[in-house]
């Protein structure tokens, strides 16, 4: 079976007529750089000369981006600009961006990452702007597929489980996945296969707290370590981080219930009863994080952790 050229998440965007702007919200914000690369590939496949530029908030402050976007290029026929997160863009630059999108340049495509709800509401309502708010598991799947493809192109085998572990270990940010996968390929040397243990050795875990260490403490009912790690995690987390933690613990629980040992030799598998209780609690946490509980994400999560550790 032929592997689809583009991730399913982006297939409708990359197969149809190009839009002036694509907005990736929530967890999807970490895929903005990847979408920029895919758009470049799409236009190149169509025979166009393409410029891809990653812009920072400082770039938007130093210059008038709409002037650049509206000025024709003598060297390329398509230009793709990946902007910084809308939440990082100051008021004057936002106003200019909104004005530009009301009458965009046909040969220019913007990619807009957006972790801000107000920004999502404002920019997604603009005619011609296509938006998506993918779930955390969809983002992990896209990044895992990218890492697997990157390994295959280098003649290495990175199986689906290891690739998903990599995405959860490193975090759902394309630029970090790309950099850490390169490190993995270099570390593997002449070996043809890359596994979970290689990832643990080589790759830097995203965030101050390793979510898999927290999950391990939960599985083993190590209450003091689990709660200490969670409180450290919660101290620097936003709402999307809590959803990511749900996904990481659930993934680890399913692996352990299957007897995979969670990548740690000699560790016992989770019993169906213990694993089922953890997955059921995670499902309730996930619903509560969507606003059904009336508690803060930190309060909600810790209450359920304490119940599971009792």
Secondary structure, DSSP 8 states (H G I E B T S, - for coil): ----SS-HHHHHHHHS---SEEEEEGGGGGGHHHHHHHHHHHHHHTT--EEEEE--HHHHHHS-HHHHHHS--SS-SEEEEEE--GGGS-HHHHHHHHHHHHT--TTEEEEEEE--HHHHHHHHTSTTEEEE---HHHHHHHHHHHHHHHHHHTT-EE-HHHHHHHHHHH-S-HHHHHHHHHHHHHHHTT-SEE-HHHHHHHS--SSSS-HHHHHHHHHTT-HHHHHHHHHHHHHT--HHHHHHHHHHHHHHHHHHHTT-GGG-TT-----HHHHHHHHHHHHHHHHIIIIISSS-HHHHHHHHHHHHH-
